[in-house]
Structures are given as structure tokens and as C-alpha cells.
Amino acid sequence: MNFKSLRSHPLITGTLLLTLSGLLSRLIGFFYRIFLSQRIGAEGMGIYQLTFPIHILTISLTSSAIQTAISRFVAQAASSGCNRDKGSSFCRKSFHNEKCYLTAGLMLSLSLAFACTIFLYRFSNRIATEFLEEPRCAPLLQILSLTIPFAAIHSCINGYFYGLKKTFVPAASQLLEQFVRVAGVWLFFEISMEKHGAISLNLVMWGMVAGELAAVLFSVSFLRRKKNQGSRLGAMRQIFFMSLPLSANRVLVNILQSMEAVMIPGQLRQFGYSTSESLSVYGILTGMALPMVLFPSVLTNSVSVMLLPAIAEAQEKKEHGYILTLIKRTCFYSLLLGFGCTMMFLFLGRWMGSFLFGNELAGTFIVILGWICPFLYLSTTLHSILNGLGKTTSTFFLNIMGLGIRIGFVLYVIPAAGIKGYLWGLLLSQSVMASGALFLLLRRK
């Protein structure tokens, strides 16, 4: 495939649409973070951020891997023309159409989501007290549990449209979800201040519920009535067997990430901080500095979403040259973006922290974190290529390796060097993960 045809490929147009939506969403989220930091403070941001590992864990368990499976099977079903051509290699394995995979994925994802909602709501106190070591997280987790079924539906529908390479609905729903969340929290805060003269962290979580509900209603409205062709049970079996190892990998990875996040405030206390100070530093890092550094990754995230079905389709058609072209271009543009962002954060990081967040420590973190950009952006896109090729075990071991490095720094370096020790571990882990993914892809060729 030459460059001209590459420019007109759905991968490019889909990436541009997702990037535009992601950029607007990140802009809204960026100012939202500033708004929250001013309203609830650094300690409040730390408490709020402690719930995120649980949130990510529930998504990994209920919908993330299933979305990937739906996207891959829908892309293969659409490209092989199962409804018309029963002779393709994919159709010999399956006779399900695209809608059948969506229905099967929804059934599987929602069953997990409702079970997870009940568990998280019932055991929120124990999770907050014994795992997060912060009892004030308990009511936040109860409200968070209500978002899980909505997030599962939204994720499955997104996977369906990604597989069809129709990115308008996922892009628009992402933007709508962010807008409703921010507008909802702002409105809740204003009402609370007028009636009670105080702000509760619970209102932030209710904003998440409102955002997910709006995204689901919007996404469902674009689903056309189309008859399922094939056995839903058979389609569910295919989705289950593909998503099971990927889900197990992500759940294990996210459990380790949750342990990592929970240990940071505790290890900061060993360094000499009080409980309030450790939560404040954690909130500054995860609620201010990291979102700033991750802001440009909206482009690489969009590319990653579109790469998986494109790679799956190319693999089905045995277009190995096209896959190699994607790998080369992915590396070049990811590194170009990464080094450009590194230079920007090195020169402007301290100013960003002081001007945007009114916090000098956030500026220091941004400068240090700027060095991870080339490795982070490259790792994100290359891991998506590996998943598209079905190499989920490889990405699992790379993630475990990176997490092992970070947890080691949390356990042994933070008590001696403070939060900067974690930043060094983050840099080393991202470089190892990016280098490992590149090595596996080049060795494959």
C-alpha cells in the first residue's frame, strides 16, 4: 500500500476524528483539573485519585478486554464479508455478523458489570479501609459502583464502531461524557455551596455517573436495527476465549497498579511526610502533573484505538508489508511527538505548574516527567499493534516488567529519596516497555 492510499485509509481519518474529539475532551478535562484543585485542594485531589485504581480495575474486569475482542471480530467479519462470502478463512471459523458480536459482547460485559457493582457497593467500607487505607474513600466507591454498567454498555458500543472504522459515535460520546461530567460537577458544587456552604467529594463521583449515563444514551441512539446473523452463544464463546487471557492480563496488571498507587502515600510517610502531606503530594502528582504530561498522548491514544482493527484486518488479508509500514510510521511519529513534548516540558514545565495550578511542586514534577514522553507515546502505540496481532501475552509480560520496576522503586527508593524516586522508576519502566515492544515487533519481521 503506497503513501497516497495510506492517507485515504480509514485509519487516518478515524485517527484524526478521535484526535480532535480527544483533544477537546482533554482540554475540558485539563481545566476541570484546575477547577477541582482550587475547590477541593491538594489533599482532596489525593483522596479522589485514590479511587481511580479501583475504577480502572473494574473497567478491566468488565469491559476493556471485551471491547478489544468486539472490535477485532467485528473488523474481521466486516472485512471478510461473512454475509456474502462464506469462503474466507474467517468465515470458515464463524458465520456471525457484526451485530451478533455486539449483542454477545453486551450480554457478557453486563453480566460481569452488575456482579462487580453489587460487590463494590457492598464491600466499599472494607476496600476503603483495608486496601486503600483511607476510610473517606468509602462513599466515593459506592457512587463509583453505579457507573460500571453504564461504562460497560458504552465500551461495547465503542468497540463495535471501532471495528467498523466508524469513529464518529465513539468520538462524540467521549466528548459528551466529559462535558456532562464537568458541567454536572460544576452545577452540583454551585447548588451545594448555596444550600450548605460546603463542597462534598461525593459530588465529583455523581458527575461521573451523569457523564456515563449521557454517553450511553447518545451511543445507543446510533445503533440501527439489524438482525443478528449467527449464534449469540457461539459469538460469546469467541469473545470470551479471546478476552479471557487479555482480561486476566489487564486485571492482574491493574491490581499491581492499584497496589502501586496505594503504596505511594504510605511510602511517602516513611520518607517523613504526615498523612495530609503524603496525600497532598500524591494528589499533585496524579491530579496535576501527570494529566499535564499525558495531555499530548491524545494523539497516540487515538492512533492506538484505530491501529488494533487495522492490524487485525491486515493480518486477516496477509498484508505483511502494510503492517511493517504501520510499525515504521508509528515509531517515527511517536518519537517525533515524544521528543517535541519533552523539550516543551523542560522549558515550560515550571511555568505551567505555577501559572496553571498555582503549585511550584507540580512544575517540578512536570519537568521530570517530561523525559518519559518519547517512551510513553511509543509504548502505547506499539502495544496496540502487538494486541492487534494477537500477541496479548507479550504485552502482558511487558506490562508486568514495567510494573515490577515501578513497584521496586516505590518500595525501596521512595523511603530514601521521596517522590522523585518514583519518578525515576517511572522513566526507567517506560523505556524498558517501549524497547521491549519494539524488539518483539522487529524480531517478528
LINZIJO-V12217 format. One record per pair of residues at least 12 apart in sequence whose C-alpha atoms are under 10 Angstrom apart, sorted by the first residue. I is the first residue (numbers start at 1). GAP is how many residues later the second one is. If there is no record, write none. Layout:
i | gap
I | GAP
I | GAP
This chain:
i | gap
1 | 318
1 | 320
1 | 321
1 | 322
1 | 324
2 | 320
2 | 323
3 | 322
6 | 316
6 | 319
6 | 320
9 | 156
9 | 301
10 | 154
10 | 155
10 | 156
10 | 157
10 | 296
10 | 300
11 | 154
11 | 155
11 | 156
11 | 291
11 | 292
11 | 293
11 | 294
11 | 295
11 | 296
11 | 297
11 | 298
11 | 299
11 | 300
12 | 290
12 | 291
12 | 294
12 | 295
13 | 152
13 | 153
13 | 154
13 | 293
14 | 148
14 | 151
14 | 152
14 | 153
14 | 154
14 | 157
14 | 288
14 | 289
14 | 291
14 | 292
14 | 293
15 | 150
15 | 152
15 | 156
15 | 284
15 | 285
15 | 286
15 | 287
15 | 288
15 | 289
15 | 290
15 | 291
15 | 292
16 | 151
16 | 283
16 | 286
16 | 287
17 | 149
17 | 150
17 | 151
17 | 153
17 | 154
17 | 155
17 | 285
18 | 149
18 | 150
18 | 151
18 | 152
18 | 153
18 | 154
18 | 156
18 | 157
18 | 280
18 | 281
18 | 283
18 | 284
18 | 285
18 | 287
18 | 288
19 | 152
19 | 277
19 | 278
19 | 279
19 | 280
19 | 281
19 | 282
19 | 283
19 | 284
20 | 151
20 | 152
20 | 155
20 | 278
20 | 279
20 | 282
21 | 146
21 | 147
21 | 149
21 | 150
21 | 151
21 | 152
21 | 153
21 | 154
21 | 155
21 | 277
21 | 281
22 | 149
22 | 150
22 | 152
22 | 153
22 | 156
22 | 273
22 | 274
22 | 275
22 | 276
22 | 277
22 | 279
22 | 280
23 | 152
23 | 272
23 | 273
23 | 274
23 | 275
23 | 276
23 | 279
24 | 150
24 | 151
24 | 154
24 | 155
24 | 274
25 | 146
25 | 147
25 | 149
25 | 150
25 | 151
25 | 152
25 | 153
25 | 154
25 | 273
26 | 149
26 | 152
26 | 265
26 | 266
26 | 268
26 | 269
26 | 270
26 | 271
26 | 272
27 | 151
27 | 268
28 | 147
28 | 150
28 | 151
28 | 153
28 | 154
28 | 155
29 | 149
29 | 150
29 | 152
29 | 153
29 | 262
29 | 266
30 | 257
30 | 258
30 | 261
30 | 262
30 | 265
30 | 326
31 | 151
31 | 325
31 | 326
32 | 146
32 | 147
32 | 149
32 | 150
32 | 151
32 | 153
32 | 154
33 | 12
33 | 149
33 | 254
33 | 255
33 | 258
33 | 259
33 | 323
33 | 324
34 | 253
34 | 254
34 | 322
34 | 323
34 | 324
35 | 147
35 | 151
35 | 322
36 | 146
36 | 149
36 | 150
36 | 165
36 | 168
36 | 251
36 | 252
37 | 246
37 | 247
37 | 250
37 | 251
37 | 320
37 | 321
38 | 319
38 | 320
39 | 150
39 | 159
39 | 160
39 | 162
40 | 159
40 | 160
40 | 161
40 | 164
41 | 239
41 | 242
41 | 243
42 | 234
42 | 235
42 | 236
42 | 237
42 | 238
42 | 239
42 | 240
42 | 241
42 | 242
42 | 243
42 | 245
42 | 246
42 | 317
43 | 232
43 | 233
43 | 234
43 | 235
43 | 236
43 | 237
43 | 238
43 | 239
43 | 240
43 | 241
44 | 156
44 | 157
44 | 232
44 | 235
44 | 236
44 | 239
44 | 243
45 | 156
45 | 234
45 | 235
45 | 236
45 | 237
45 | 238
45 | 239
45 | 240
45 | 241
45 | 242
45 | 243
46 | 219
46 | 230
46 | 231
46 | 232
46 | 233
46 | 234
46 | 235
46 | 236
46 | 237
46 | 238
46 | 239
46 | 240
46 | 241
47 | 85
47 | 87
47 | 88
47 | 89
47 | 90
47 | 93
47 | 154
47 | 232
47 | 233
47 | 235
47 | 236
48 | 88
48 | 89
48 | 92
48 | 93
48 | 153
48 | 154
48 | 156
48 | 157
48 | 231
48 | 235
48 | 239
49 | 88
49 | 212
49 | 230
49 | 233
49 | 234
49 | 235
49 | 236
49 | 237
49 | 238
50 | 78
50 | 82
50 | 83
50 | 84
50 | 87
50 | 90
50 | 208
50 | 211
50 | 212
50 | 215
50 | 229
50 | 232
50 | 233
50 | 236
51 | 77
51 | 81
51 | 83
51 | 86
51 | 87
51 | 89
51 | 90
51 | 93
51 | 154
51 | 207
51 | 210
51 | 211
52 | 89
52 | 92
52 | 206
52 | 209
52 | 234
53 | 79
53 | 201
53 | 202
53 | 203
53 | 204
53 | 205
53 | 206
53 | 207
53 | 208
53 | 209
54 | 66
54 | 73
54 | 78
54 | 87
54 | 90
54 | 91
54 | 200
54 | 201
54 | 203
54 | 204
55 | 86
55 | 89
55 | 90
55 | 92
55 | 93
55 | 199
55 | 203
56 | 194
56 | 195
56 | 198
56 | 199
56 | 201
56 | 202
57 | 193
57 | 194
57 | 195
57 | 196
57 | 197
57 | 198
57 | 199
57 | 200
57 | 201
58 | 54
58 | 55
58 | 58
58 | 59
58 | 62
58 | 86
58 | 87
58 | 89
58 | 90
58 | 93
58 | 94
58 | 193
58 | 196
59 | 50
59 | 54
59 | 57
59 | 88
59 | 89
59 | 90
59 | 92
59 | 93
59 | 96
59 | 188
59 | 191
59 | 192
59 | 195
60 | 186
60 | 187
60 | 188
60 | 189
60 | 190
60 | 191
60 | 192
60 | 193
60 | 194
60 | 195
61 | 48
61 | 51
61 | 52
61 | 55
61 | 91
61 | 183
61 | 185
61 | 186
61 | 187
61 | 188
61 | 189
61 | 190
61 | 191
61 | 193
62 | 46
62 | 47
62 | 48
62 | 49
62 | 50
62 | 51
62 | 52
62 | 53
62 | 54
62 | 86
62 | 87
62 | 89
62 | 90
62 | 93
62 | 185
62 | 189
63 | 42
63 | 43
63 | 45
63 | 46
63 | 47
63 | 49
63 | 50
63 | 85
63 | 86
63 | 88
63 | 89
63 | 90
63 | 91
63 | 92
63 | 93
63 | 96
63 | 180
63 | 184
64 | 45
64 | 87
64 | 88
64 | 91
64 | 92
64 | 95
64 | 179
64 | 182
64 | 183
64 | 186
64 | 187
65 | 44
65 | 90
65 | 91
65 | 94
65 | 174
65 | 175
65 | 177
65 | 178
65 | 179
65 | 180
65 | 181
65 | 182
65 | 183
65 | 184
65 | 185
65 | 186
66 | 36
66 | 38
66 | 39
66 | 40
66 | 42
66 | 43
66 | 86
66 | 89
66 | 90
66 | 93
66 | 170
66 | 173
66 | 174
66 | 176
66 | 177
66 | 178
66 | 180
66 | 181
67 | 35
67 | 38
67 | 39
67 | 42
67 | 85
67 | 86
67 | 87
67 | 88
67 | 89
67 | 90
67 | 91
67 | 92
67 | 93
67 | 95
67 | 96
67 | 172
67 | 176
68 | 87
68 | 88
68 | 90
68 | 91
68 | 92
68 | 94
68 | 95
68 | 171
68 | 174
68 | 175
68 | 178
68 | 179
68 | 237
68 | 240
68 | 241
68 | 319
68 | 320
69 | 32
69 | 33
69 | 36
69 | 87
69 | 90
69 | 91
69 | 94
69 | 169
69 | 170
69 | 171
69 | 172
69 | 173
69 | 174
69 | 175
69 | 177
69 | 240
69 | 319
70 | 28
70 | 29
70 | 30
70 | 31
70 | 32
70 | 33
70 | 34
70 | 35
70 | 36
70 | 85
70 | 86
70 | 87
70 | 88
70 | 89
70 | 90
70 | 91
70 | 92
70 | 93
70 | 165
70 | 166
70 | 168
70 | 169
70 | 172
70 | 173
70 | 239
71 | 27
71 | 30
71 | 31
71 | 85
71 | 86
71 | 87
71 | 88
71 | 89
71 | 90
71 | 91
71 | 92
71 | 93
71 | 94
71 | 234
71 | 235
71 | 237
71 | 238
71 | 239
71 | 241
71 | 317
72 | 29
72 | 87
72 | 88
72 | 90
72 | 91
72 | 92
72 | 167
72 | 170
72 | 236
72 | 237
72 | 238
72 | 239
72 | 240
72 | 241
72 | 315
72 | 316
72 | 317
72 | 318
73 | 17
73 | 21
73 | 23
73 | 24
73 | 25
73 | 28
73 | 29
73 | 86
73 | 87
73 | 90
73 | 91
73 | 162
73 | 165
73 | 166
73 | 169
73 | 236
73 | 239
73 | 240
74 | 22
74 | 23
74 | 24
74 | 25
74 | 26
74 | 27
74 | 28
74 | 85
74 | 86
74 | 87
74 | 88
74 | 89
74 | 90
74 | 91
74 | 235
74 | 239
75 | 23
75 | 84
75 | 85
75 | 86
75 | 87
75 | 88
75 | 89
75 | 90
75 | 233
75 | 234
75 | 235
75 | 236
75 | 237
75 | 238
75 | 241
76 | 13
76 | 14
76 | 15
76 | 21
76 | 22
76 | 87
76 | 88
76 | 233
76 | 234
76 | 236
76 | 237
76 | 238
76 | 239
76 | 240
76 | 241
77 | 13
77 | 14
77 | 17
77 | 18
77 | 19
77 | 20
77 | 21
77 | 22
77 | 24
77 | 86
77 | 87
77 | 236
78 | 19
78 | 20
78 | 85
78 | 86
78 | 87
78 | 235
79 | 84
79 | 85
79 | 233
79 | 234
79 | 235
79 | 237
79 | 238
80 | 233
80 | 236
80 | 237
81 | 14
81 | 16
82 | 12
82 | 13
82 | 14
82 | 15
82 | 16
82 | 147
83 | 12
83 | 13
83 | 14
83 | 15
83 | 146
88 | 228
88 | 229
89 | 227
89 | 228
90 | 226
93 | 145
94 | 136
94 | 137
94 | 140
94 | 141
94 | 144
95 | 134
95 | 135
95 | 136
95 | 139
95 | 140
96 | 132
96 | 133
96 | 134
96 | 135
96 | 136
96 | 138
96 | 139
97 | 129
97 | 130
97 | 131
97 | 132
97 | 133
97 | 134
97 | 135
97 | 138
98 | 62
98 | 63
98 | 65
98 | 66
98 | 128
98 | 129
98 | 130
98 | 131
98 | 132
98 | 137
99 | 61
99 | 124
99 | 125
99 | 126
99 | 127
99 | 128
99 | 129
99 | 130
99 | 131
99 | 133
100 | 126
100 | 127
100 | 128
100 | 129
100 | 130
100 | 131
100 | 132
100 | 133
100 | 134
100 | 135
100 | 136
101 | 55
101 | 59
101 | 127
101 | 128
101 | 129
101 | 130
101 | 131
101 | 132
101 | 133
101 | 134
101 | 135
101 | 137
101 | 138
102 | 51
102 | 54
102 | 55
102 | 56
102 | 57
102 | 58
102 | 59
102 | 126
102 | 130
102 | 133
102 | 134
102 | 137
103 | 53
103 | 54
103 | 57
103 | 125
103 | 129
103 | 132
103 | 133
104 | 52
104 | 124
104 | 127
104 | 128
104 | 129
104 | 130
104 | 131
104 | 132
104 | 133
104 | 134
104 | 135
104 | 136
105 | 47
105 | 48
105 | 50
105 | 51
105 | 52
105 | 54
105 | 55
105 | 127
105 | 130
105 | 131
105 | 132
105 | 133
105 | 134
105 | 135
106 | 46
106 | 47
106 | 48
106 | 49
106 | 50
106 | 51
106 | 130
107 | 45
107 | 46
107 | 49
107 | 125
107 | 126
107 | 129
108 | 44
108 | 48
108 | 128
108 | 129
108 | 131
108 | 132
109 | 40
109 | 42
109 | 43
109 | 44
109 | 46
109 | 47
109 | 131
110 | 38
110 | 39
110 | 40
110 | 41
110 | 42
110 | 43
110 | 46
111 | 38
111 | 41
112 | 36
112 | 37
112 | 40
113 | 32
113 | 33
113 | 34
113 | 35
113 | 36
113 | 37
113 | 38
113 | 39
113 | 40
114 | 31
114 | 32
114 | 34
114 | 35
114 | 36
114 | 38
115 | 33
115 | 34
116 | 29
116 | 30
116 | 32
116 | 33
117 | 24
117 | 25
117 | 26
117 | 27
117 | 28
117 | 29
117 | 30
117 | 31
117 | 32
118 | 24
118 | 27
118 | 28
119 | 23
119 | 26
120 | 18
120 | 21
120 | 22
120 | 23
120 | 24
120 | 25
120 | 26
120 | 28
121 | 17
121 | 18
121 | 19
121 | 20
121 | 21
121 | 22
121 | 23
121 | 24
121 | 25
122 | 19
122 | 20
122 | 23
123 | 15
123 | 18
123 | 19
124 | 13
124 | 14
124 | 15
124 | 16
124 | 17
124 | 18
124 | 19
124 | 20
124 | 21
125 | 12
125 | 13
125 | 14
125 | 16
125 | 17
126 | 12
127 | 14
128 | 12
128 | 13
131 | 127
131 | 128
131 | 131
131 | 132
132 | 126
132 | 127
132 | 129
132 | 130
132 | 131
132 | 133
133 | 129
133 | 130
133 | 132
133 | 133
134 | 128
134 | 141
134 | 145
136 | 65
137 | 64
137 | 65
138 | 64
139 | 62
139 | 63
139 | 66
140 | 61
140 | 62
140 | 63
140 | 64
140 | 65
140 | 66
141 | 61
141 | 64
142 | 60
142 | 63
143 | 59
143 | 60
143 | 61
143 | 62
143 | 63
143 | 64
143 | 65
143 | 66
144 | 58
144 | 60
144 | 61
144 | 62
144 | 63
144 | 64
144 | 65
145 | 60
145 | 64
146 | 59
146 | 60
146 | 62
146 | 63
146 | 66
146 | 67
147 | 58
147 | 59
147 | 61
147 | 62
147 | 63
147 | 64
147 | 65
147 | 66
148 | 61
148 | 64
149 | 63
149 | 64
149 | 67
150 | 59
150 | 60
150 | 61
150 | 62
150 | 63
150 | 64
150 | 65
150 | 66
150 | 67
151 | 58
151 | 60
151 | 61
151 | 62
151 | 64
151 | 65
152 | 60
152 | 64
153 | 59
153 | 60
153 | 62
153 | 63
153 | 64
153 | 66
153 | 67
154 | 16
154 | 19
154 | 20
154 | 58
154 | 59
154 | 60
154 | 61
154 | 62
154 | 63
154 | 64
154 | 65
154 | 66
155 | 15
155 | 60
155 | 61
155 | 64
157 | 12
157 | 13
157 | 59
157 | 62
157 | 63
157 | 65
157 | 66
158 | 12
158 | 13
158 | 15
158 | 16
158 | 61
159 | 146
159 | 150
160 | 63
161 | 58
161 | 62
162 | 143
162 | 144
162 | 145
162 | 146
162 | 147
162 | 148
163 | 142
163 | 143
163 | 145
163 | 146
163 | 147
163 | 149
163 | 150
164 | 145
165 | 140
165 | 141
165 | 144
165 | 145
166 | 140
167 | 138
167 | 139
169 | 46
169 | 49
169 | 50
169 | 51
169 | 52
169 | 53
169 | 54
170 | 45
170 | 48
170 | 49
171 | 131
172 | 43
172 | 46
172 | 47
173 | 38
173 | 39
173 | 41
173 | 42
173 | 43
173 | 44
173 | 45
173 | 46
174 | 37
174 | 38
174 | 40
174 | 41
174 | 45
175 | 36
175 | 40
176 | 35
176 | 36
176 | 38
176 | 39
176 | 40
176 | 42
177 | 30
177 | 31
177 | 32
177 | 33
177 | 34
177 | 35
177 | 36
177 | 37
177 | 38
177 | 39
177 | 41
178 | 29
178 | 30
178 | 32
178 | 33
178 | 34
178 | 36
178 | 37
179 | 28
179 | 32
179 | 35
180 | 27
180 | 28
180 | 29
180 | 30
180 | 31
180 | 32
180 | 33
180 | 34
180 | 35
181 | 23
181 | 24
181 | 25
181 | 26
181 | 27
181 | 28
181 | 29
181 | 30
181 | 31
181 | 32
181 | 33
182 | 22
182 | 25
182 | 26
182 | 28
182 | 29
183 | 24
183 | 27
183 | 28
184 | 19
184 | 20
184 | 22
184 | 23
184 | 24
184 | 25
184 | 26
184 | 27
185 | 16
185 | 17
185 | 18
185 | 19
185 | 20
185 | 21
185 | 22
185 | 23
185 | 25
185 | 26
186 | 17
186 | 18
186 | 21
187 | 16
187 | 20
188 | 12
188 | 14
188 | 15
188 | 16
188 | 18
188 | 19
189 | 12
189 | 14
189 | 15
242 | 148
242 | 150
243 | 149
245 | 147
245 | 148
245 | 151
246 | 141
246 | 144
246 | 145
246 | 146
246 | 147
246 | 149
246 | 150
247 | 145
248 | 148
249 | 143
249 | 144
249 | 146
249 | 147
249 | 148
249 | 150
249 | 151
250 | 142
250 | 145
250 | 146
250 | 149
250 | 150
252 | 144
252 | 147
252 | 148
253 | 143
253 | 144
253 | 146
253 | 147
253 | 149
253 | 150
254 | 145
254 | 146
254 | 149
256 | 143
256 | 144
256 | 147
256 | 148
256 | 150
256 | 151
257 | 143
257 | 146
257 | 147
257 | 149
257 | 150
259 | 148
260 | 143
260 | 144
260 | 146
260 | 147
260 | 148
260 | 149
260 | 150
260 | 151
261 | 21
261 | 25
261 | 146
261 | 149
262 | 20
263 | 144
263 | 147
263 | 148
264 | 14
264 | 15
264 | 17
264 | 18
264 | 143
264 | 145
264 | 146
264 | 147
264 | 150
264 | 151
264 | 154
264 | 155
264 | 158
265 | 12
265 | 13
265 | 14
265 | 15
265 | 16
265 | 17
265 | 18
265 | 145
265 | 149
265 | 154
266 | 12
266 | 13
266 | 144
266 | 145
266 | 148
266 | 149
267 | 143
267 | 144
267 | 145
267 | 146
267 | 147
267 | 148
267 | 149
267 | 151
267 | 152
268 | 13
268 | 14
268 | 142
268 | 146
268 | 147
268 | 148
268 | 149
268 | 150
268 | 151
269 | 145
269 | 146
269 | 149
270 | 144
270 | 145
270 | 146
270 | 148
271 | 142
271 | 143
271 | 144
271 | 145
271 | 146
271 | 147
271 | 148
272 | 143
272 | 144
272 | 146
273 | 145
278 | 141
281 | 80
281 | 81
281 | 138
282 | 137
283 | 79
284 | 69
284 | 73
284 | 75
284 | 76
284 | 77
284 | 78
284 | 79
284 | 81
285 | 76
285 | 77
285 | 78
285 | 79
285 | 80
285 | 81
285 | 84
285 | 134
285 | 138
286 | 76
287 | 75
288 | 65
288 | 68
288 | 69
288 | 71
288 | 73
288 | 74
288 | 75
288 | 77
288 | 78
289 | 60
289 | 63
289 | 64
289 | 68
289 | 70
289 | 72
289 | 73
289 | 74
289 | 75
289 | 76
289 | 77
289 | 78
289 | 79
289 | 80
289 | 81
290 | 72
290 | 75
290 | 76
290 | 79
290 | 80
291 | 75
292 | 53
292 | 57
292 | 60
292 | 61
292 | 64
292 | 70
292 | 71
292 | 74
292 | 77
292 | 78
293 | 48
293 | 49
293 | 52
293 | 56
293 | 72
293 | 73
293 | 74
293 | 75
293 | 76
293 | 77
293 | 78
293 | 79
293 | 80
294 | 47
294 | 75
294 | 76
294 | 78
294 | 79
294 | 82
294 | 83
295 | 46
296 | 41
296 | 42
296 | 45
296 | 77
296 | 81
297 | 37
297 | 40
297 | 41
297 | 44
297 | 76
297 | 79
297 | 80
297 | 81
297 | 83
298 | 79
299 | 35
299 | 38
299 | 78
299 | 82
300 | 30
300 | 33
300 | 34
300 | 37
300 | 38
300 | 76
300 | 77
300 | 78
300 | 79
300 | 80
300 | 81
300 | 82
301 | 76
301 | 79
301 | 80
301 | 83
302 | 79
303 | 27
303 | 31
303 | 77
303 | 78
303 | 81
304 | 26
304 | 73
304 | 76
304 | 77
304 | 78
304 | 79
304 | 80
304 | 81
304 | 83
304 | 84
305 | 75
305 | 76
305 | 79
305 | 80
305 | 83
306 | 75
306 | 78
306 | 79
306 | 82
307 | 16
307 | 19
307 | 20
307 | 23
307 | 74
307 | 75
307 | 76
307 | 77
307 | 78
307 | 79
307 | 80
307 | 81
308 | 73
308 | 75
308 | 76
308 | 77
308 | 78
308 | 79
308 | 80
308 | 81
308 | 82
309 | 75
309 | 76
309 | 78
309 | 79
309 | 80
310 | 12
310 | 13
310 | 16
310 | 75
310 | 78
310 | 79
311 | 12
311 | 15
311 | 16
311 | 73
311 | 74
311 | 75
311 | 76
311 | 77
311 | 78
311 | 79
312 | 73
312 | 75
312 | 76
312 | 77
312 | 78
313 | 75
313 | 76
314 | 74
314 | 75
315 | 73
315 | 74
315 | 75
316 | 73
320 | 125
321 | 124
323 | 62
323 | 66
323 | 122
324 | 117
324 | 118
324 | 121
326 | 56
326 | 59
327 | 54
327 | 55
327 | 58
327 | 111
327 | 114
327 | 115
328 | 114
330 | 47
330 | 48
330 | 51
330 | 52
330 | 55
331 | 43
331 | 46
331 | 47
331 | 48
331 | 50
331 | 51
331 | 107
332 | 46
333 | 41
333 | 44
333 | 45
334 | 39
334 | 40
334 | 41
334 | 42
334 | 43
334 | 44
334 | 45
334 | 46
334 | 47
334 | 48
335 | 38
335 | 39
335 | 40
335 | 41
335 | 42
335 | 43
336 | 38
336 | 41
336 | 42
337 | 36
337 | 37
337 | 40
337 | 41
338 | 32
338 | 33
338 | 34
338 | 35
338 | 36
338 | 37
338 | 38
338 | 39
338 | 40
339 | 31
339 | 32
339 | 33
339 | 34
339 | 35
339 | 36
339 | 38
340 | 30
340 | 33
340 | 34
341 | 29
341 | 30
341 | 31
341 | 32
341 | 33
342 | 24
342 | 25
342 | 26
342 | 27
342 | 28
342 | 29
342 | 30
342 | 31
342 | 32
343 | 24
343 | 27
343 | 28
343 | 30
344 | 23
344 | 26
345 | 18
345 | 20
345 | 21
345 | 22
345 | 23
345 | 24
345 | 25
345 | 26
345 | 28
346 | 17
346 | 18
346 | 20
346 | 21
346 | 22
346 | 23
346 | 24
346 | 25
347 | 20
347 | 23
348 | 15
348 | 18
348 | 19
349 | 13
349 | 14
349 | 15
349 | 16
349 | 17
349 | 18
349 | 19
349 | 20
349 | 21
350 | 12
350 | 13
350 | 14
350 | 15
350 | 16
350 | 17
351 | 12
351 | 13
351 | 15
351 | 16
352 | 12
352 | 14
352 | 15
353 | 12
353 | 13
353 | 14
364 | 56
365 | 54
365 | 55
365 | 58
368 | 52
368 | 55
368 | 56
368 | 59
369 | 51
369 | 54
369 | 55
369 | 57
369 | 58
370 | 57
371 | 52
371 | 53
371 | 55
371 | 56
371 | 60
372 | 51
372 | 52
372 | 54
372 | 55
372 | 56
372 | 57
372 | 58
372 | 59
373 | 54
373 | 57
373 | 58
374 | 56
374 | 57
374 | 60
375 | 52
375 | 53
375 | 54
375 | 55
375 | 56
375 | 57
375 | 58
375 | 59
375 | 60
376 | 50
376 | 51
376 | 53
376 | 54
376 | 55
376 | 57
376 | 58
377 | 53
377 | 57
378 | 52
378 | 53
378 | 55
378 | 56
378 | 57
378 | 59
378 | 60
379 | 16
379 | 19
379 | 51
379 | 52
379 | 53
379 | 54
379 | 55
379 | 56
379 | 57
379 | 58
379 | 59
380 | 50
380 | 53
380 | 54
380 | 57
381 | 53
381 | 56
382 | 13
382 | 51
382 | 52
382 | 53
382 | 54
382 | 55
382 | 56
382 | 58
382 | 59
383 | 12
383 | 13
383 | 15
383 | 16
383 | 50
383 | 51
383 | 53
383 | 54
383 | 55
383 | 58
384 | 53
385 | 52
385 | 56
386 | 51
386 | 52
386 | 54
386 | 55
389 | 52
391 | 49
391 | 50
394 | 42
394 | 43
394 | 46
395 | 38
395 | 41
395 | 42
395 | 45
397 | 36
397 | 39
398 | 31
398 | 32
398 | 34
398 | 35
398 | 36
398 | 37
398 | 38
398 | 39
399 | 30
399 | 31
399 | 33
399 | 34
400 | 29
400 | 33
401 | 28
401 | 29
401 | 31
401 | 32
401 | 35
402 | 23
402 | 24
402 | 25
402 | 26
402 | 27
402 | 28
402 | 29
402 | 30
402 | 31
402 | 32
403 | 22
403 | 23
403 | 26
403 | 27
403 | 30
404 | 21
404 | 25
405 | 17
405 | 20
405 | 21
405 | 22
405 | 23
405 | 24
405 | 25
405 | 27
406 | 15
406 | 16
406 | 17
406 | 18
406 | 19
406 | 20
406 | 21
406 | 22
406 | 23
406 | 24
407 | 15
407 | 18
407 | 19
407 | 22
408 | 14
408 | 17
409 | 12
409 | 13
409 | 14
409 | 15
409 | 16
409 | 17
409 | 19
409 | 20
410 | 12
410 | 13
410 | 15
410 | 16
413 | 12
